Amino acid sequence: MSPGQKLEKGIAVEKERAEGLAARAEEAVEGATARVAAEGGDGAAVVSDPEKCNTVTFVGADGMEQSFPLDFLLERGAIVANRVNGEDIMSVMGATNQLWVPGLPAKYFVRDIREIRFTNEEVPPVIGPFVDDGHDYTNRPNVAAKAEYVGRVGEPMEFSGWAHDFDKRIIAVEFSLDNGEHWTRYDLGDTTADRWVSWTFAWTPEASGAYQMKVRSVNEDGDASPIAAVHTFEVL
C-alpha cells in the first residue's frame, strides 16, 4: 500500500461489559473476596461489631499499607488473589498473594499481604477520581493488536485487539500502514469507560512485500495513544 492510501476494509467493534469481564475473572482468579473477609471468612480479622466497620487496611510483607473504604471494596468486587488459572501467582507476580481492585491502577495492589485490619474510622479514607500522575500509565489510551505474520496477495488478513483508557471512553480506533504519516480513523458507537473495546479489522493486501501495521486508540478527549501498537508481517 502506498503512503497515504486509505485503508479500504471496515472495522467491526465489540464492546464487552465490565460485568462480563468480571465473570470471566472470577472463573480464573481464586482468593478471598472483600465480602467474604468482611463477613468473617476463614483467616479474616474482624472488628467486634462488623456493622460498624467502614475501613479495611491491607499490610504487605514489605511494610506497605493501603487503606480503603469497605463499601468501595464491596462495590468494586475486590479480591485477594492467590491463584490464577489454577496456578499459584508466585511464578507470575513474585508474591504469594495480591490485592486486586477492578478499576484501580496497580500501585494500590498490595502484595504478600500479611495482615488485613477492619476498623471503624471517624473519617474513612477516600479514593478520589483517578488522576494520571505520569507514572501509572505510560501509554493511555492503551491499545493492542495481533494478526498472522504471513499473508498473501488478494487474500483478506484479519487484525484484532483491544483498547481501553481506564476512566475515559474509547471513541475511535486508527490504523496506519505508512509508519504513522497518515491514519485511517474508524469512529465507534456506544462505548462507556467501564467497557473495554474489542476490535477486528480486515484488510486485503494488493502487493507482496514487508509491511507494518500501526494501531492507536482515541479517547473522549481526543487524545490518541502516544505509543501505537505495531504488527510487522510479510505478504507473499
N, C-alpha and C positions, 0 to 999 in steps of 0.2 A: 504494500500500500504506500502510495506516495505521500510525502508530508502534506498535511492539511486536508487530505481526502477524508470525507466524512464516513464514519462507520455506518454501514447500511442496515445491519440487522438490529432487531429490537431487543429490549431487556425485559425479563419477567422478574418481578419482585414479590417476595412473600414476606409478610410481617408476622413474626412469631410472638404471641402473647407472653407476657412475663410469667403468668401462671403456668404456661406450658413448659417454659424453661425450668421453672421451679420444680414441676412434677418430674421432669427427667433428672434433675439434680438429686431429688430425693431418692430416686432409684439407684443412683450411682454413688452417692455420698452417705457414709454411715457415721453416726456420732450421737451426741446428746443435743436435743433442741432446747431453745430457751424456755419453751413452755414446760417441758419435762423437768428441767432444772428448777424452775420457779415453783413447781408443784411438789418439789422434794423427791425427785427421782434418785436412783442409785448414785451415791457419791456426791450428791449436791448438799451444800451447806446453806441452810435457810434461816431467816430471822424467826423469832419466836412466834410472830403473828404474820404469816405470809401476805395477808391482805394489806399490810402496811408497808410492804416492800415496794420501793419505787426506783431503786438504783441497783445496777449489777456492775461489779468491778472484776475484771479479769487480770490475774497476775501471772506473768511468764517467768520461766526459769532464769532469764537474764535480768529480771527485776522490772521489766516494762509493765506498767499498769495502764489500763484503759477502762474508763467508766462510761456506762450508757444508761439512759432511762429504760426501765424494764419494759414499758409499753412500746417503746421504739423497737426493741429486740423482738418482741412478740409480733408486732405488725410486719416487720421485715422477714420473719421466719428465720432468725439467726440460728446457727448450729455450730457446735464444737466438733469438728470432723476429725476422725482418726483413721478412716479407711475410704478409699475412692476406687470404684470398680472392683471391690473385693480385695484390694491390696492395701497394706499399711502405707500411710502417706510419707513415712520416713524416707523412702527411696526417691520421692519426688520433691518434697518440701524440706527435707532435712530436719524434721521435727516429729515428735510423737503425736501431736495434735495441733490444730489451728482453728482459731475462731473464724467464721465466715458469715458476713452480713451482706445480703444482697443489696446492691445499690451504693455501697461504700467502697472507696479505694483501699488498696491492700495495706496502707500504713496503719489502719485500725485493726488489722487482723493479728492479734496476739498469738504467738507460737509457744509450744511447750508449756501450756497452761498448767500451773501448779496449784492455783487457788482461785476460787470464784466466791466473791463476797456479795451477799444480798443484804442491802441495808435500806433504811428509811431516812433519807436526807431531807433537811429542811428546804434546801434548794437543789432539786435533781439536776444532773448535768444536762447540757443542751447540745445536741448535734445539729448545728445550723446548716443552712443550704451549702452545697458544695462550692468551694472557691478554688480554682486551679492556681496553685502557688508556683507552678512551673516545674514541680518535682513529681507530682502524682501521675501525670500523663504527659509523655513527651511527644505523643502523636495523636492529638484529638482534633477533629473527629477521626476515629480509627477505621481501618478497612483492611480486609484480607482478600486474597484472590488465589485461585488454583485452577489448573487445567492440564491437559495432556502436554507432554513435552515434544511430541512429533505430530504434525498434521499433514494433510495432503491437499494439493490444489483442487479446488472445486468441491471439497467436502467440508460441511459445517464443523466448526470447532466450538465446543461449549466451555465457557468460563463461568466460574461460580465463586461465591464468597459471602461475606457478611460485613455489616457496617454498624457502628453504634457510636454514641457520644455522651455516655453517662447520663446527664440530666438535660440534654438537648435533643430535639428531634432531628433525624436524618431526613433531608428533603430531596436529595438528589445523589446520583452516582455518576461519575465522569470517567471516560476512557480515552487513552491516547496511544497511538502507535508510532509517534514520531518524537519520542523522548520528552513528551510534555510540551512541545511547541504549540500544539493545537489539542483541544479537548472536546469530545463529544459528550454532551450532557443529557441525562435522562431523569426527568423530574418524577418524584414518587407521589403516591396518592396519600391515603390516610395513614400517617405514621404518628407515633407518640414516643415520648422519651423513655418510657418503660418497656419498649419493644425493640429487640434487635431486628435489623433488616437483613434478610437472606435474599441474595440476588443471583440470577443466572443470565448469561449473555451469550448469544450465538453469533458467530462471525465466520464467513466463508472466504478463505484466502484465494486470491486470484493469481498469485505468482509464488514461485518457490524462493527459499532464502531463510535467513535468520531474522527473527522478529522478537520484539519485546513489547509486551502489553503493560501499560501503567494504568492503575485504577486509583481513584480517590473518591472520598465521600464528602458531602457538603451538609453542614448543619443549618438549623433555622436562622442563625445569624449571618449566613452566607459564607462562613469560614470553611475552607477546604482542607483536607488532610495535608499537613506540611510535608509528610513523608508518604509518598504514594506506594501502594503495593505493586510489586513488579513480578511479572512472569515472563521468563525467557523461553522461547520454543523455536523449533525448526519446521519449515514447511517443505515437503518433498514434491 
